[in-house]
Amino acid sequence: MTSSVPRLVIAAPSSGSGKTTVATGLMAAFAARGLAVSPHKVGPDYIDPGYHALASGRVGRNLDAYLCGPELVAPLFLHGARGCDIAVVEGVMGMFDGAAGEGELASTAHVAKLLRAPVVLVVDASSQSRSVAALVHGFASWDPEVRVGGVILNKVASDRHEALLREALESAGVPVFGVLRRVAQVDTPSRHLGLVPVAERRGAAVDAVAAMAEQVRAGCDLDGLVSLARGAGALACAAWDAAEVLGSSPPPPLPVPSPGAAAPSTPPRGLRPRTPAPQTPEGLNFPSASGHEPPQGPVIAIAGGPAFTFSYAEHAELLTAAGAEVVPFDPLRDEQLPDGTAGLVIGGGFPEVYASELSANEPLRKAVSALAETGAPVAAECAGLLYLCRELDGQPMCGVLDASARMEEKLTLGYRDAVAVSDSSLAVAGTRMRGHEFHRTVVEPGAGDAAAWGVRVPRRRLEGFVQRGVHASYLHTHWASQPGVARRFVERCRTS
């Protein structure tokens, strides 16, 4: 099977060049023309896809060759791009920057090659003129397998500056598809972990995306970029499908109930009536696997809202394909878990920003603690780990884990190669997964009596907590790389 969805990869020589502005603006500008736009982000970042979703009206999806493996990049891309007229893929860092010590792995250039997609290089031209030709020539010629199809010049000061840049680039033989001037309205606020997520900015985020779209529409050759996208090579693979991968993956071992964790005869207190179809934090429907209606199975509640915005769309799709009914809830607003909750997934986000509000919602904290006490499966990553702790920056949290969390100045960032060291609701001991850490907090102790993972890089250590049905860790993982994780979790929800 071959597929040739028109597509562009938006890259840059370095971070801060304007990739997010250009990629998001292009998505919105193409969508305004009536095109169905598929938005993608290279790497593990959760925040940029929120802006992409707002711009395109479709769920933003990640393409990470480290977390999922190079072999899944094209299938996952085709899965997200089903039924679309064009796809825009925002790169990560500088074009050739990837996983540390792993060569090109997970770089924008690597993903562009895997997708056989032309690259548009966004160059911050604010402090150069003729030198831009040498810079672009170097990026266009460094790897002959990467096709740099054109350039968009960002932060151009004046008409005279633009003329000098265009004259210089004529010698490089790389077309200029756009020129953008510095516009304050397009700037988006940042804090300790990057851009402020869409779910926290609401109206301001809508205004910012509209400004990006207008700047790109006015400054770029949209017709030329569509023509370039149509020149992408065909992909000789099938689209990823949650139901199919679950059917072909090895069945999970039967779960063994933890001592003292017998299932209750009635649901724990603190449950509320079920809500309508699941929503992402940005208000978009969770796509069901393969377009099928979600089956009536164990209810798995997924935390969302402004405090918990980090989630890969494929996780909900895998849970649904494994037979679960996925229902969202907002720990900032909802005082009860969804009715009939049999399992709980709490992903990443910014609980440290909302610590006082989360703490003030005592009914929900008690409901989460009561659910965990029954032995029900609970999967928590990073922000979810903090929420399950006894306290966060002195504010009471759920108290599921006998651990304390606090903010710190040091940034912990990077890919991790990990092995499950304890049987849990997610994996059997010995399961190898790759993950990503990204936080400015510390949990003490860093691991429980039964740790979640043994991490090999950058140093060997035990990390996270496994107790009863709880699996809590700083590690962000992508379940598409190990679809049996979702099936095991759902089966544990059926039997716990």
ROVORO-597930 format. One record per atom (N, C-alpha, C, O): y, z, x. Coordinates in steps of 0.02 Angstrom, whole numbers, plus 50000, padded with zeros to 5 digits. Each point is the difference from the previous one (the first is absolute). Layout:
ROVORO-597930
YZX...
This chain:
ROVORO-597930
499405000050042500605000049958500625000050044500045003850048500454991949935500624999950037500585001149953499974998349941500565004650085500595001449960500624998850042499995001350061500544996349908500614998650037500615002249961500414995849980499665010650009500605002749968500594999050048499965002150057500584994849921500594999450043500235007050023500035004649959500134996150104500155006650026500444999850063499994995150038500385010249971500435000950058499895007050028499905004749961500124995950105500015006650032500705001050029500244995850038500075009749944500675001650024499945004850058499805005749991500374992050069499935003950061500685001050033500504997449977499505006450078500625001250037499835002050072499445002150013501044997250032499885002250069499915007550007499665002350046500635001649907499955007350005500145003049932500244996749954499625009850040500195003649940500765000149994500364999750050499885000849888500725000449989500354993350000500624999849998499014994850004500314993350001500184997449931500414995549993499285007549954500164997849932499414997049963500104996549950499295004950072499414997249966499975002049927499874995949956500245010650030499945002449931500534996849955499854998149944500765001450081500524996749961499824992849984500064997949943499724998450107499844992949990499384999249956500014996049953499465007750063499384999349962500105001949927499804996449955500535009350033500125002349932500474995349964499894998449941500624999350093500474995349970499674993449982500144997149948499425000550096499644993849985499555000849939499974995749957499675010050040499575001249942500394999849935499804996849952500775006650048500415000349939500314993349985500054998049941500174998450110500314993449990499504995049974500164996049955499235004050072499484995649975499815001849928499914995649958500035010950029499835002249932500534997949950499844998249943500805002050077500544998049956499974992649984500284997749949499394998550093499904992849987499404998749953499854994349984499825011049996499434999349956499334999550035499504998749968500505002350097499374999950038499645006749995500325005250001499024994549994499605006150004499905001650073499674996350036500625009349987500025001750071499515005650015499995005149966499594993950084499545005150023500295003650060500094996950053500065009749941500315003650056499495003650044499545003149974500554996550091499545003250047500385003050058500564997950015499135007150017500295003450058499475000750054499465002449986500704995550075499555001050056500035007350020500545002950006498875000150005499975006950023499905005049944499904998049942500135008550074499835005249952500575002549957499895004249956500724993550056500595002849968499974999749924499814994949971500365010749996500005000449927500684998649969500044998249941500505002750096500665000049970500264992949987500244998749945499714996850104500244993249989499664996749940500354996549962498995004350027499694996849942500315002249933499964996349951500345009750046500345002049940500594995649985500124998149942500275000150110500564995449991499744993049984500304996449960499155001750071499704993549985499804999549927500114994949967499595010450007499795000149930500594999449953499974996449950500575006950067500614999749959500284992950001500254997549949499714999250108500284993250007499584994849966500274995249972499075005650029499554994749976499705001349932499794995349966500205011150012499675001749937499255000550006499665000449949500084999650112499285000750012499905005750050500455001750038498955001149961499845005650046500044997650072499704994950018500675008850024500024998550071499355002050034499745005449986500004990450058499355001350031500064999650076500394996250028499205007950005499995000350073499454995650029499474999249971500674998050088499524996250038499965003150069500444998950042499045005149970499955003850061499344998550036499465002149977500584994450078499404997950036499685005750037499424999450021500935006149990499705005950031499635004249949499415001750009500925000049936499695004249950499414996649966499485003249987500584990449998499504996449960499564995350041499484997849976500745000550085499644995150039500294993149990500204998349945499824997650108500274993249994499654995849947500324995849968499045005550022499624995849953500215001049927499854995749958500515009650025500215001349932500724997949985500215000149943500164997950109500704998449989500084994149952500375000549951499294993950062500074994249956499725001349930500324998349951499085004750042499755001549933500465004649960500114998949941500175006350091500465004549965500654996349981500295001249947499934994450097500594996049984499884995749938500414999849955499024996750044499854995649944499915004049935500174997649946499575008550060499945004349941500685001549970500104999449940500385002450102500675001549976500374993949975500425000549956499424993750073500374993949985499704996049943500234994549985499265008149982499694996449944500544998149948500395004149977499614989450005500454997749948500734999350022500434998949957499725001750107500694999850023500194993050026499584996150022501075002549975500264993750025500165000250074499994994950034500185011049991500195000850070499905007350020500055004549958499824996650105499935006850027500485001150057500104995550041500195010449962500435001950055499715006250033499875005049967500024994650098499685005450038500515002850049500204996650047500015009649943500475003150048499615002950059499505003549990500724995050069499675002450061500165007250015500325003549960499444998750098500095006950022500275000050071499774996250042500715008149973500295000850067500184993150029500204995549963499735003850103500094993450031499394995749987499455002649988500634990850015499474995549978499335001050037499474999249969500565002650094499385000750039499795007350010499545001450038500795003249927499845007150006499455001949952500064999049939499395003750087499445002049958499765007050016500385004250023498984997049964499715006550015500025001350075499824995750040500405010249978500095001750071499344999350038499485002649980500554993850076499414999150042499484995349972499454999650028500714996849919499514995549968500224992750001499764996049960500695002350086500214993050004500394997949939500455003649978499384990749993500364997449942499775003049934500314998649948499175005550053499715002649938500535003249955500385004350021499644993549917500435002749947500734998250008500425002749964499754992950083500694997850007500164994849948499554997249968501095001450023500214994849954499724993250022499784996149959500235002650107499734993750025499264999449984499774994649981499875010950027499284999949985499884998349927499584995849985500785007449970499914998849929500214992949982499674996849958500865000750072500224993149987499454995050019499884995149965499785006250091499454995650020499415000549952499704995049982500155011149997499445001049953500144996549933499544997849966501105001950015500204996849937500174992650008500124996649950499895001050112500194993150014500684998449967500094994849969500365009950040500654999649966500564998650049499995002650056500514993449924500594999050043500425006450001500015003849952500324997250104500415005950010500744998249998500214994950029500185009249937500734999450002500255006150039499885005749981500474992950074500235005350044500705002249980500474995950000499615010549984500665002849983500305002950064499715004550030500864992949990500315002050063500665003549986500434997449966499645008650061500645003649998500464996850052499925001050060500554995149916500434996250045500665003550013500474996850025499595009549959500645003550002500315000450070500615000650005498994999250047500285001050067499814994450048499925001150060500014992849913499824994450043500254993449970500184999749942499824995350101500164993249976499494995250029499474998949971500684998150088499544995050029499325003050019499504996550000500495009950016499375003350020499484999949945499415000850013500814998149924499524999949946499484994550010499435000749977500764993950055499534994450011499435002150046499424998349988500745005550064499485002450046499545004849964499394999850009500905004649951499595004949963499524996449952499405001450001500854994049960499584996549951499494995750035499424999749979500784996950075499524996050038499425004250025499424998049998500745008050027499475004350026499515002049945499394999950011500865002049931499565002049945499604994149973499425000749981500894993450017499664994149974499454997450047499534996749977500545004750087499534997150048499505005050029499534998150035500575008449952499585005250031499274999149982499575000550044500274998449893499324999049978499974993449962500264999649944499424995350084499994993449967499634999949934500084995349961499535010050024499655000249936500455002649944499824999649941500765003150077500475002449950500524994549989500334997850047499755000149891500474994749984500655002949975500045002249943500474997950100500665002149979500344994049969500214995450035499855004749898500254994249965500754999849991500274994849982500065010750032500725000149992500305006850012499645004950013501014995549984500385006150016500495001549943500284995449970499815011050016500555002349958500425004750043499755004950027500894993549980500465003950042500325005449958500294998549947499675007650075500265005749962500595003250037500054999550061500375003749901500585003750027500464995450040500245001850054499884992449919500464995250032500715001949982500155001549942500304998350108500665002949991500504995449965500425002349962499544991150052500524995549976499754992850000499464998650025500954996849948499824992950002499954997650072499554996250017500915006050026499994998050070499365002450034499684996350037500135010049949499385002850028499404995849976499554998550039500444999849898499454996049973499954993250034499464997850017501114999049995500014993550033499705000450070499624995650020500565009750017499735000950068499245001049999499644997350042500135006549910499285001349995499624993749981499484998650030500774997749922499664993849980499984994950057499504996750010501045002850026500034995350056499485001850053499674995750028500275010849985499525002250051499284998749977499584998150040500295002949896499314999449975499774992849994499404998749995501074996650005499794993049999499574998350060499544995949995500605007350062499614998750061499315003149997499554997950036500365007249921499355003449995499524996249954499405001250002500864994349958499574996149956499715003849942499514997949970500815007750012499765004049944500534999949945500575001850012499244995949928500504999449947500305006749979499675005250004500964994649975500335005949973499974999449923500284995449971499375009449998499924999949927500495004549964500025000249939500385003550100500485004349965500445003750048499835001250058500765000749917500475004150038500275005449952500274998549947499645007750073500215005749959500545003950036499955001550059500575000249904500545004150027499845007449985499615001549955500695002850083499915007149988500335001949934500594998649989499035004749966500255002149935499795007249989499405001549999501085003049994499845007149994499575001549939499595004550002500504991749944499655001549938499254999150008499615003149963500184992850085499294998850009499675005650039499395000849998501015003250038499715005450038499655004949953500255001749946499165000550075499625004849960499945006550039499894999950060500195005949907499995006450036499325001750029499484998349971500535005050086499395002250033500025007650010500535003149994498894999750022499965007050018499435000850050499864995350037499805010549965499565001750056499394995550007499714999850054500084996749894499434995550005500164992949981499564996249979501085001850028500184993149985500414999449936500355004749980499614989549987500384998849940499835005049945499445002549996501054999049963499875004249941499634995749949500224994549983499205007949991499604995949955500374998149936500465003449978499324991049994500294997449938499995005149944500495000849964498955002850029499925004749945500525005550002500135003249948500174998150110500505005350005500714997449989500465003949989499634989450015500674997349997500164996749933500584999649979498904998149987500064997249933500564994849996499934994650029500625006949936500534995149990500294997450065500164994150005499925010250044500274997950064499544995050035500234995450033499125005649959499524995350030500044993249966499964994850033500125005249901500074993749964500624996350025499974993950011500585009649998500614997050024499924997250071500244994650015499405009250027499904997850069499594993650003500154995450037499315004449922499584994050000500394994049972499934994550025500485006649924500414994649973500484997350053500124994050005500175010650035500464997950053499634996150054500264995050025499145007249993499594996250049499864993049974500064995150037499755004549899499844993549971500604995350001499934994150016500655008649968500604995849999500194997750070500204994350010499755010250039500164998250068499534994650026500224995250033499145005549953499514995050022500104993549963499974994650030500165005749904500104993949961500604996150027499984993850006500565009950010500614996750023499954997550072500324995150019499275008350022500004998450071499404996250026500004998050058499495001049900499394996950025499834993649963500204999049942499444996750091499764993749972499335001449965499474999450030500575002549907499405002049963499524994149992499395000950006500884993249981499564994149993499634998650065499414998450000500955002150055499684998950065499475005150015499484998450029500635007949952499515005250012499384999149956499445001350022500654996349916499434998549958499594994450031499385000350001500964994650024499644994450032499615002550061499434997950011500875006550028499665002850058499395003949978499464999550031500605004549915499445004049975499424995649978499425001950007500744992349965499484995449977499604996950057499474997149989500785003650071499654997450058499495004850030499704998450051500205007349918499505004850025499314997049996499854996249954499725005650093499324997450002499565003049946500135005549976499344991050006499535002549950499605005850029499855000150060499975004649897499605005850020499294999149974499894999249940499635000850105499304998749982499635006549985499525001850033500725001849917499675006249980500145001349926500454996949971499185007650000500105001849930500475006049996500065004050047500274996749896500435005849988499585006349995499455000049973500825005450054499685006649994499955001949926500464998649962499005004550019499895002149931499675006950000499475000850030500855004049939499765007050002499295000649974499595003450030500274993449913499345000649970499474996950046499455002750007500714991750023499514996650043499855004050063499425000650020501105002250011499875003750061499635006549986499605002250042500525000849900499615006049983499274998149987499555003950017500344990349954499324997949987499614998350063499385000650002500984997450051499654998150062499995005550052499654999450050500735006049939500025005450049499405004649989499755000549944500015002950109499435004549993500165005549950500565002650000498954999449959500135005449952500125006550036499685001350051500765002949923500135006550032499425004749989499674999749949500215004850099499495005249989500185004149939500595001049985498915001549980500135004249942500395006150022499815003250049500724998649915500395005950019499615006449990499615000849953500495003750093499685006649996500535005049980500485001150037499445002249905500525004949978500085005550052499515002450030501114999549981500145005450046499795006749970500025000849939499795004050103499815006549973500575003049960500584999950021499255002849921500505003349959500474995449966500525002249974499324991250025500474995249970499694996649940500074993949992499605009849966499694997249940500534997249954500555002749994499274991849973500484996849955500135004549940499525003049974501094997550003500155004249942499764996649936499974993949997499885010249953499784997249937500594997249960499914995849957500705006750057500604997449969500514998550053499985003150054500484992249934500514998450050500425006050015500125004249956500124996450106500455005550018500654999749961500194994749975500135010950020500645000249965500524995850037499934998650060500594999649904500544996250031499894992649997500224996450045499455001149902499904992849992500434997549943500155003749953500054990050052500424997249948499684993649973499544997450032500685000149910499724993749974500084994350049500484999950039499064995449958500024994350045500614995849988500254999549944499994997550110500594995749995499774992749995499414998650007501064996849980499814992949997499794997450069499885003950046500074989549959499744996850061500365002750062500595001449998499044999450058500295002850061500614996150023500044993949992500435009650037500604997050026500085001850073499815005550022500464989950017500205001650068500645004149996500315000449947499895002750109500635003750000500604995749980500505002749976499464990750034500554995749982499964997749927500434996349977499065005949987499954998349929499624993749986500024997549943499614999950107499604994149988499295002049984499765005150026499894991049933499325001749983499554999650061500064995350040499485009549967499474999350049499584994049979499774999949944500134995150099499584994449981499275002149996499765003450045499904994649903499295001649995499604995250043500214994350010499225008050016499604995950044499784993749963499725000349946500414993850086499794993549975500274998549931499764995549966500755008350011500284998849935499605002749942500194999049942499265004650072499595002849947500345006249970500395003350034499454998149903500245006149970499675006050033499404999850012500975005550003499705005850032499485003349956500125000949940499305000850088499475003149960500175007349984500425003150033499254999449914500085007049983499515004150041499415000349984500835002850068499595004050044500355006550015500445002049963499375001350091500345006250018500754998950012500194995050031500215009549944500724999450008500205002450070499865005750019500464989950018500265001850067500754999749997500294994649989500035011050021500735000449998500284998350069499765002650050500754993149951500324998150063500735002349997500374998249954499845005750096500685002550003500494994350014499864995750042500705004449923500534995050011500675003349994500085005950015500424990349963500675002649995500355000050067499714998050050500925004249952500404999750062499705003850059500134998050057499495007349932499745004050056499374997050031499825001750056499834993949907499364997350024499984992449988499684997649954500684998850088500084992849991499534995850044500004993949994499615009450049499594996250048499304999049973499615004749994500224989149990499334998549977499874992650008500444995949987498965002250035499814993050003499704998049933499575003549973500654990850000499784997849934499254999249996499705001049947499994997250109499274998950000499615006349985499434999649978500865006350036499645006249986499875000849925499445001449979501084997649980499925000549928499534994649975499615001149953500434993050076499564994549979499275001650016499564998649959500315004350099499325001850017499735005649955499434999749979500985005250008499795005449955499844997349930499505001949970500924993650006499884996949935499364995950000499605000449954500304995650099499404996050005499375004350006499464997849979500615008250048499435004550006499865003849935499525003849996500894995049953499855002949935500465005549978499885003149948500664998350089500455005449982500564997649954500164994149998500125010649966500624998849963500575003250040500055006150004500364989750025500545002450043500625001649959500244995749963500015010450042500575002249960500525003250047499835004550039500804993349958500515002850044500315006449971499975001249940500315002850104500415005749978500535001350052499924997950058500605005449923500575001450044500055007650011500195003649954499644998850106500035007250013500695003149994500065006149996500464989850003500675002849990500155001449927500395004549984499304991749970500185000549929499435002749957500135003749953499264994350061499445001849957499745007050015499875001650058500075002449891499775006950009499245000649992499725005350011499954989249970499285000049992499704993750031500344994950007499035005650011499634994150022499794996049940499965002749945499894990850063499764996049944499385003149969499585003050034500364996349901499435002749963499344997350029499934994050012499615010650000499344998050024499964998350073499514997050022501005004850018499994998450071499375002650034499855005949998499794989450034499395001750036500104999550075499595002550039500944994349983500144999250070500744998850010500364997949954499885003450107500714999850014500134996550066499675001650050500804993749951500214996650061500745001250010500414998349956499775004750100500715001450016500154996650066499795002450053500584992249944500154996250060500615002650037500185005949995500134989650043500565002050042500664999849962500034998249941500505003850094500665000249970500455004950035499975000850061500455002549901500515004450028500035006749964500525001749972498945002150028500035006649968500495004750035500265004649969499874994250095500475004350036500704999349972500405004750002499764989449971500664998849970500045003449931500545002049979498904998749988499985002749932499625006749997499735001849948500265001750107499605006150003500195005049946499565003049968501084998050021500215005049950499814997949930499795004249960500284989350024499824997649933499255000449989499775001949946499844996150105499275000549994499785007249992499565001549960500765002950078499835007149995500175002849931499645004249973500924993449999500225002649935499534998049944499985003349948499634991450061499534997849949499355004150007499484997350017500575009149968499435004550009499414998349956499435000750022500684997249915499414998349958499564994550032499395000549997500924994550031499604994750030499665002450064499434998350013500935005750027499695002650061499375004049982499494999550034500555004449914499425004049979499454995449974499415001450011500774993249954499504995449974499624996550056499404999149997500974998950055499694996850058499535004950035499444998250018500785008049990499595005150032499375001349959499455000750028500634999649906499425001349957499504994350003499405001250001500854992750001499554994250005499615000250065499394999050000500955002450055499675000450065499475005550001499484999350032500675006349934499525005649999499344998149966499485003050015500544992149940499384998049967499554995850044499434998849983500834999050075499624995650043500124992749986499664995750029500825002749927500154993049984500264996550063500335003150042499524990449965500244996350059500764999550002500324998349950499965003250107500724999450011500104996650068499785002650051500554991749949500154996350062500755000450012500394997749958499815005250098500715000950014500164997450070499665001650049500864994349955500224997250063500735001950015500444998949958499685004050099500675001550026500405004149950499945006149999500474990849958500385003849951499545004049955500165005749982499284991450001499515003649959499735006150035499895005249969500014994250096499785005750041500525005649995499825005849990500824992550018500535005149998500025003449931500095006049996499824990049952500035002749932499435004949987500085004849961499354994250070499435004449990500045006450041499615004749989500864995550059500065005950042500255006149961500204999549942499775006250091500245006249970500764999849991500265002449950500094994650099500734999649996500244994150042499674997850047500924999749935500344994750037500725002150011500385000849952499815000150110500675002550018500185006249960500575000849977498945003750016500115006449966499964999749925500045005249967499884988850005499954999349927499265000049979499614996450030500205007649921499305000149978499774993149976500354996749962499055001250061499694993949977499375001749960499985005349968499524990550033499425001049956499525005550025499645002949960500374998650105499575005250026499264998350000499585004550003500264989149993499304998050004499735001050071499425001950009501004997050040499825000850070500355006150029500595001249986499065002650054500295005850033500364997650063499785001350056500774995249933500394997150054500734999849981500175000049941500264999750109500724999949990500284993750031499804998050054500684998849912500304993850024500755000950008500325003749963499964992850086500725000450011500244993550033499624996550032501035002149959500324994450033500085001550075500055005750020499954988950020500165000650071500364993750023499984994949966500365005550091500394994450025499554994450027500174994149994499285007750035499564995050032499704995249949499755002049948500294991550069499684994949958499294998850025499904998450058499625002349897499314998250015499874993349968500054999249939499794995850103499954993149976499474996350039499985000450062499614995949904499544995550034499344999149964499825003849955499824991150067499334998749974499515005050029500105002650055499384998849907499495004750021499304997149987499874996949949499695004350098499294998349993499645006549985499995004550042499714996249899499745006449978499284999549976499774994749979499885010950025499315000649976499965006149954500245005450018499464993849923499915005649955499525005050033499454998150021500755008249984499585005150032499665004649949499595004150019500584995149917499705004149948499854995649940500394995549983499045005749984499884996749936500535002149950500185005849997500084989349965500535001549953499944995549939499554995849996500925005049958500024995849941500184992850016499914995549959500355003350102500194993350020499474996650045499884994149992499835009650053499574996950050499475004850026500095006149996499374991250029499505004050034500205000850073500354995850027499445009650003500145001150071499754994150040499464997449989500965000550058499834994250042500334993649978499994995150037500315004949903500354994049977500624998950044500405004650010499674989450015500574998450043500524996349959499844995249965500785007050041500564996649967500604999950047500085004350043500334990849946500644999850036500555002149953499994998549940500505005050087500535002649959500674999650035500074997050053500435006149916500684999850025500335006649984499945002649945500435000150104500395006149989500744998450004500214995950041500185007349916500734998749999500335005949966500065000149938500175004850101500305006049969500415004050051499924999250060500515005049913500385004850040499865007149973500465004049992498924997449995499805006749977499415002350042499694996050036500165010449958499425002850034499665004849952500335003849964499004996150035499615004549960499635004850046499694997850049500335008649937499665005050040499535004149956500235003049951499124997250065499674996550054499944992549985500084997849943499794998350109499964992749992499344997749972499954994249978499555010150022499344998249973499675006249970500135005650023499454993349927499655005549969499345001450035499834996850050499795008049923499345001550028499554993849999499614998850046500474997249901499684993449998500574994950003500374999249952499694997350104500544995350009499864993449964499424998449987501114997949998499914993549968499824994650050499534996149990500845003650066499914994650048499985002750071500295005250017499354991250024500075000650072500404994050024499774994349993500825006950034500454994650021499934998950075499995004850038499974989049982499884998450071500644998350037500055001250060500454995949906500614997750032500595003049963499985000549939500565001750096500104999750073499655005650038499974999750062499765005349903499605005150034499455002249953500074999549939499395002950089499445002249958500175006649966500225004850032499694995449903500155006149962499664999649932499814994749976500115011249994499775000449931500615000449955500505003150018499454993949924500594999549957499795000249927499494997149981500905006549978499905000049928499525005249975499745004150038500144995749897499625005349966499494996949951500164995349963499245007450038499504998649949499755006649972499735004150037500384997049899499745006149969499864998649926500434997249965498985004650014499774998149933500114992549992499754996150040500615001849908500104992849989500624997250033500154994149993500215010150045500644998050028499914996550068499645002550043500694991949965500074996650065500744999050011500314995949967499985007850080500724999950012500144998850074499715003250043500754992149971500124997950069500684996850006500284997649951499995002350110500614996250013499874992550002500464996149994498925001950015499834993050012500074995849937499695001449949500724993350056500024994949948499454994950016499974997350055499605001249896499474995150010500064994549947500325001049948499374993450066500004994449952499284998949978499584998050040500285003549896499315000149976499684993149998499394999549994501004995250010499704993350002499554999250061499544996049999500615007850053499594999650061499325003449990499524998450035500445006449918499385003749985499975000949925500115005649976499744989249986500015000649926499515005149973500095002549944499394999250094499545005149978500325006849991499745004349964500844996750068500375006349993500205001049927499925005449971500344989249998500225000449930499405001249954500045004049953499414992650060499425000849957499715007150006499805003049950500194999650111499755006850010500445005049963499755004749969500914994350035500475004549967499894999949924500005005349968499924988750004499904999549928499335003249979499965003549950499524995350089499355003049985500035007550003499695003549959500694999150089500085007350005500385002649939499865005549976500624990549998500365002149940499535000149940500095004249955499434991550043499524999949944499555006150001499795002449947500055000150111499485005050006500235007050017499625004849996501024995950024500235006650021500135004549940500195005850008
